[in-house]
């Protein structure tokens, strides 16, 4: 099978490695400003592809269409996939223009526009959040009053929670509007167009935040996992990490998976592995957002520790016609990935070290200073990730307790205050 990958987040480079290992031909379209760090391992993966087209603006549909057309003429492409959400729209348009196999264009374009996604859920009669799209601060403030505080304000086609704000009153909403409308300095230049489509005002959902990792192929859906989130007790908007499986009842888990499949049907996501963030509320599962790509960040690593399988092997099975898709069996306990996040700005101790936690019972992996640009004597900002660790326990509460013990120890070793304490 000849697979064309268009750009990638750091985690999804593993899909390219596994594709080559499985004997597939791989074309890779790479941004002029790659989203992944240029580590030796990442560069080795990119260097292994059969055809690399570099220095592209992978968010530009005309560019992606032109390059894929040339490659398809030279060596027919069987399937195209985008694992960086800001490139997904360009890929979807290119696939439609060229008749290439990939996730349905309308599904991707709807998923990437949160206002249109909400409208599709409303039309299908599915649970959703009250929302409005505004072009100006005045219109956004009026929408917030109608929806009722607190509200979320964000770009309708954003990513990584950039320029997202929680507002509990008109003053905070006005500040959030200004942040959305004027905060582009915090956004890579090639993403600006997708961040300047107005202000999405949404109801602030209350409940338990989870995500469903759902594969879709030939009209069938494949639930790979339902994951939970560690949320800081002092500010539940701050995510401290993730864990698998989510701390839900069997009935709640089934409801989330069924709802996720209904969401994909409603917006037309038909081929791929998708990451749906869902709030389990008093009225049941309600969509936060749907990403037309595999989960990112540390979740693929958490999934591997929890299931013994690789989520990107699942993606390749989904993309390959006729391939059987294997789902994980019963999980043994709970696996969590916990960020080590600075509570306040400060400087790491000259002797700051992570060595003491690596051999602690239950610790599976420690992701060190180099991955986050930190280290002994380095200055860090409030909320900055300093390191990360993975651990296994018999259940979610035990993972929370062990993580807190580790973080208390790390405060001594690092010489800074950390974000400790999970929201109940």
Secondary structure, DSSP 8 states (H G I E B T S, - for coil): -EEEEEEE-TTTHHHHHHHHHTT-EEEEEEETT-SS---HHHHHHHHTSSEEEEEE-TT-HHHHHHHHHHHHHHS--SEEEEESHHHHHHHHHHHHHHT--SS-HHHHHHHH-HHHHHHHHHHHT-----EEEESSHHHHHHHHHHH-SSEEEE-TT--TTTT-EEESSHHHHHHHHHHHHH-GGGS-GGGGGGG-S-EEEEE---SEEEEEEEEEETTEEEEEEEEEEEEETTEEEEEEEEEES-S--HHHHHHHHHHHHHHHHHHT--SEEEEEEEEEETTEEEEEEEESS---TTHHHHHHHHHSS-HHHHHHHHHSTT-------S--SEEEEEEEEBSS-EE--TT---HHHHTSTTEEEEE-GGGGT--TT-EE-TT-EEEEEEEEESSHHHHHHHHHHHHHHHHHHH-S-B---B--
